[in-house]
Amino acid sequence: ASKVGPGGVPFALGYNETKAQAKRILADLNSDYVDLLLVHEPFSYWPDPEAASRAPSTDPACDLRSPATYSERGCRLSTWRALVELWHSGTALAIGVSNFNSSHIEEIAAAGLPLPAVNQVEFSPLHQGNGGGGCNCGQSASRSTTKCGHSATERAENCAALLAYMKHKQIVFNSYSPFGGGGSTTATLLSDPGLQA
């Protein structure tokens, strides 16, 4: 399994960039396929717009340096179209996303494209409480963000709602950072009496 993006240094998102990264991944693995290829996150160059000058995208929808053509939605779809082609060619046996919320996945459905097989989201036993909150889109150890969408509903989507949505769409839930992501968070998790028992 591997990922394209995250849309910053040194990996830009976009159609051509996705194809080029997949080719590089296969060369690094000395393989002609990967079992699973994911889009690292739904945002290009978030939270560092200056990364666009260090890792520019040739895709107009993904080129943050061109405000007239840049589109987060367009960039996600262009990147996803490249992944679908890699899947159809057998380069990736399955394709998916990471840190996407339901609104991002609905963009794929609305475009008439195949849905992801997998959505990988940060999740650990610490995310079980508070109504299943804590795994909003875009939350990653490297890029924690609340910029999960354009409406309060999108930004407030919690784990329980996302998991229910994915189950309904038959998208496999895959977690990362199951031990809390390190540091004091992992220490808190590993000292939890219930987990220790």
C-alpha positions as CSV (number, residue, x, y, z in Angstrom):
1,A,0.0,0.0,0.0
2,S,1.2,3.5,-0.7
3,K,-0.1,7.1,-1.2
4,V,0.0,9.9,-3.7
5,G,0.2,13.4,-2.5
6,P,-0.3,14.9,0.1
7,G,-0.3,17.9,-2.1
8,G,2.8,19.6,-0.6
9,V,6.5,19.1,-0.6
10,P,7.6,17.2,-2.6
11,F,4.4,15.6,-3.9
12,A,1.9,17.7,-5.7
13,L,-1.6,16.5,-6.5
14,G,-3.1,16.4,-10.0
15,Y,-3.6,14.1,-12.9
16,N,-0.1,13.9,-14.3
17,E,1.5,14.1,-10.9
18,T,-0.5,11.1,-9.7
19,K,0.6,9.1,-12.7
20,A,4.2,10.1,-12.2
21,Q,4.1,9.3,-8.4
22,A,2.6,5.9,-9.1
23,K,5.4,5.2,-11.6
24,R,8.0,6.2,-8.9
25,I,6.3,4.1,-6.2
26,L,6.4,1.0,-8.5
27,A,10.1,1.7,-9.2
28,D,10.9,2.1,-5.5
29,L,9.1,-1.2,-4.8
30,N,10.5,-3.0,-7.8
31,S,7.0,-4.1,-8.7
32,D,4.6,-3.6,-11.5
33,Y,1.6,-3.1,-9.2
34,V,0.5,-2.1,-5.6
35,D,-2.3,-3.7,-3.7
36,L,-3.7,-0.4,-2.6
37,L,-3.0,3.2,-3.7
38,L,-4.5,6.1,-1.7
39,V,-4.8,9.9,-2.1
40,H,-3.1,11.2,1.0
41,E,-5.6,13.9,1.8
42,P,-8.3,16.0,0.2
43,F,-6.5,19.3,0.2
44,S,-3.7,20.5,-2.1
45,Y,-1.0,22.4,-0.3
46,W,-2.9,22.7,3.0
47,P,-1.8,24.3,5.3
48,D,1.2,25.6,3.5
49,P,0.3,27.5,0.3
50,E,4.0,28.3,-0.2
51,A,4.6,24.6,-1.0
52,A,3.0,25.3,-4.4
53,S,6.2,27.0,-5.6
54,R,8.3,24.1,-4.3
55,A,6.2,21.3,-5.7
56,P,4.1,22.9,-8.6
57,S,1.3,20.9,-10.2
58,T,0.9,20.9,-14.0
59,D,-2.8,20.3,-13.5
60,P,-4.6,23.7,-13.8
61,A,-7.2,22.6,-11.1
62,C,-4.4,21.8,-8.7
63,D,-2.0,24.7,-9.4
64,L,-2.5,27.0,-6.4
65,R,-0.3,29.6,-8.2
66,S,-3.2,30.1,-10.7
67,P,-6.2,31.3,-8.7
68,A,-8.3,31.6,-11.9
69,T,-8.2,27.8,-12.5
70,Y,-7.4,26.4,-9.0
71,S,-10.2,24.4,-7.5
72,E,-10.0,22.0,-4.5
73,R,-12.9,20.0,-5.8
74,G,-11.5,20.0,-9.4
75,C,-8.1,18.9,-8.0
76,R,-9.6,16.1,-6.0
77,L,-11.5,14.8,-9.1
78,S,-8.5,15.2,-11.5
79,T,-6.3,13.2,-9.0
80,W,-9.1,10.6,-8.6
81,R,-9.5,10.2,-12.4
82,A,-5.8,9.3,-12.6
83,L,-6.2,6.8,-9.8
84,V,-9.2,5.2,-11.6
85,E,-7.0,4.8,-14.7
86,L,-4.2,3.2,-12.7
87,W,-6.8,0.8,-11.2
88,H,-8.2,-0.1,-14.6
89,S,-4.7,-0.7,-15.9
90,G,-3.9,-3.1,-13.0
91,T,-1.2,-0.8,-11.6
92,A,-3.2,-0.5,-8.4
93,L,-5.4,-3.5,-7.4
94,A,-7.5,-1.2,-5.3
95,I,-7.7,2.6,-4.9
96,G,-8.8,4.7,-2.0
97,V,-8.6,8.0,-0.1
98,S,-7.3,9.2,3.2
99,N,-8.7,11.8,5.5
100,F,-11.8,12.4,3.2
101,N,-15.2,13.2,4.7
102,S,-18.5,12.2,3.1
103,S,-18.8,15.4,1.1
104,H,-15.5,14.7,-0.6
105,I,-16.6,11.2,-1.5
106,E,-20.0,12.5,-2.7
107,E,-18.0,14.7,-5.2
108,I,-16.6,11.5,-6.7
109,A,-20.1,9.9,-6.9
110,A,-21.6,13.1,-8.4
111,A,-18.9,13.0,-11.1
112,G,-20.0,9.4,-12.0
113,L,-16.6,7.9,-11.0
114,P,-16.1,4.7,-9.1
115,L,-16.1,5.2,-5.3
116,P,-13.0,4.5,-3.2
117,A,-12.6,1.0,-1.9
118,V,-11.0,2.4,1.3
119,N,-11.0,5.6,3.3
120,Q,-8.1,5.7,5.8
121,V,-8.8,8.0,8.7
122,E,-6.9,8.7,12.0
123,F,-8.6,6.5,14.6
124,S,-7.8,5.0,18.0
125,P,-9.6,4.0,21.1
126,L,-9.4,7.7,22.1
127,H,-11.8,8.5,19.3
128,Q,-14.6,6.3,20.8
129,G,-16.0,8.9,23.2
130,N,-18.0,12.1,22.7
131,G,-20.4,10.6,20.1
132,G,-17.6,9.1,18.1
133,G,-16.0,12.5,17.4
134,G,-12.4,13.1,16.7
135,C,-11.7,11.8,13.2
136,N,-12.9,14.7,11.1
137,C,-11.6,14.9,7.6
138,G,-8.1,16.3,7.0
139,Q,-7.0,15.3,10.5
140,S,-3.6,13.8,10.2
141,A,-0.6,13.8,12.5
142,S,1.2,16.1,10.1
143,R,-1.7,18.4,9.1
144,S,-4.4,18.8,11.7
145,T,-7.0,21.0,10.3
146,T,-10.7,22.0,10.7
147,K,-10.9,23.0,7.0
148,C,-13.1,20.0,6.2
149,G,-15.6,21.6,3.9
150,H,-17.6,24.7,3.2
151,S,-20.6,24.1,5.5
152,A,-21.0,23.6,9.2
153,T,-22.4,20.1,8.5
154,E,-19.2,19.1,6.6
155,R,-16.9,20.6,9.3
156,A,-18.8,18.9,12.1
157,E,-19.0,15.4,10.7
158,N,-17.9,13.1,13.4
159,C,-16.6,9.5,13.3
160,A,-19.9,7.9,13.9
161,A,-21.5,9.8,11.0
162,L,-18.6,9.1,8.7
163,L,-18.5,5.4,9.6
164,A,-22.2,5.1,9.0
165,Y,-21.8,6.8,5.6
166,M,-18.9,4.6,4.6
167,K,-20.8,1.4,5.6
168,H,-23.8,2.5,3.5
169,K,-21.5,3.1,0.5
170,Q,-19.6,-0.1,1.1
171,I,-16.3,1.7,1.6
172,V,-13.8,0.0,3.9
173,F,-12.7,2.0,6.9
174,N,-9.0,1.8,7.6
175,S,-7.4,3.5,10.5
176,Y,-3.9,5.1,11.0
177,S,-2.3,6.1,14.2
178,P,-4.2,3.4,16.2
179,F,-1.9,4.1,19.2
180,G,-2.8,7.8,19.2
181,G,0.0,9.2,17.0
182,G,2.8,9.3,19.5
183,G,3.9,11.6,22.4
184,S,1.6,12.4,25.3
185,T,-1.4,11.1,23.3
186,T,0.0,7.6,23.1
187,A,1.1,7.7,26.7
188,T,-2.5,8.6,27.7
189,L,-3.9,5.8,25.6
190,L,-1.5,3.2,26.8
191,S,-2.2,4.1,30.5
192,D,-5.9,3.8,30.0
193,P,-7.2,1.2,32.6
194,G,-9.6,-0.4,30.2
195,L,-7.0,-0.9,27.5
196,Q,-4.5,-2.2,30.0
197,A,-7.0,-4.7,31.3
